[in-house]
Amino acid sequence: MNLLIHGTGKQAQLVYGEISRDKKYRVVGFTCDDEFFKDAAFMGKKVFKISGIENFFNPKNTFVLSLGLFSSPRKRYISYLNIKKKGYKFINFISKNAIIQKDLKIGENNVIYGGVYLDFYGTIGNNNVIRPNTYIGHNFEIGNGVYISPGCNIAGYCKIKNLSFIGIGSTVIEKKTVSEETLIGAASLVIKDTEPFSKYAGTPAKKIGEHKETGIIL
């Protein structure tokens, strides 16, 4: 399977390191948004500007894994949608070292790293990243464009809504909702539902800011 990786940052480097050892995929190159194009090569592969990738790679026989623009969940999701409009199909990258229950309902363009445990009856949308050593309990729901940092613990029946970011080592207790575009600071303990477009930090986590106009900026 021909695979084009969108992104030339640290996440792309980490995923390429593992995916290049999987004979299922043949990484044919990297691409990035035009504004971030700096070098013609990355990890020994050629880099292409996103505006013209259809001139080099046919959407009918090339799949994409989008890993770009992690500093802004909104921009990252728009970038994913722009690639989708070009007619490309996306893969899910799930590490062989992750434990995923077979009844998982999952969309596309998701990255699940090694050491992740996803319990029964879970649902994951599109364009999400779940970093290593994260536990997510049964009956969970994850929307679109969510980033969950390493070492997080999310209990059963939790909902993580679109474009949210959960910082490293954070905990969300059972039956809680992390609302749309919530930013949870590192090592926080979420014991109440969050408000949308807000930033939380601490143990227990308290609201410390809002970002409705700009969205999350890391």
Secondary structure as UniProt FT lines:
FT   STRAND          2..6
FT   HELIX           10..19
FT   TURN            20..21
FT   TURN            23..24
FT   STRAND          26..32
FT   HELIX           34..36
FT   STRAND          41..42
FT   TURN            43..44
FT   STRAND          45..49
FT   HELIX           50..55
FT   TURN            59..61
FT   STRAND          62..66
FT   TURN            70..71
FT   HELIX           73..85
FT   TURN            86..87
FT   STRAND          89..90
FT   STRAND          93..94
FT   TURN            96..97
FT   STRAND          99..100
FT   TURN            102..103
FT   STRAND          105..106
FT   STRAND          111..112
FT   TURN            114..115
FT   STRAND          117..118
FT   STRAND          123..124
FT   STRAND          129..130
FT   TURN            132..133
FT   STRAND          135..136
FT   TURN            138..139
FT   STRAND          141..142
FT   STRAND          147..148
FT   TURN            150..151
FT   STRAND          153..154
FT   TURN            156..157
FT   STRAND          159..160
FT   TURN            162..163
FT   STRAND          165..166
FT   TURN            168..169
FT   STRAND          171..172
FT   TURN            174..175
FT   STRAND          177..178
FT   TURN            180..181
FT   STRAND          183..184
FT   TURN            186..187
FT   STRAND          189..190
FT   TURN            196..197
FT   STRAND          198..201
FT   TURN            202..205
FT   STRAND          206..210
FT   TURN            212..214
//
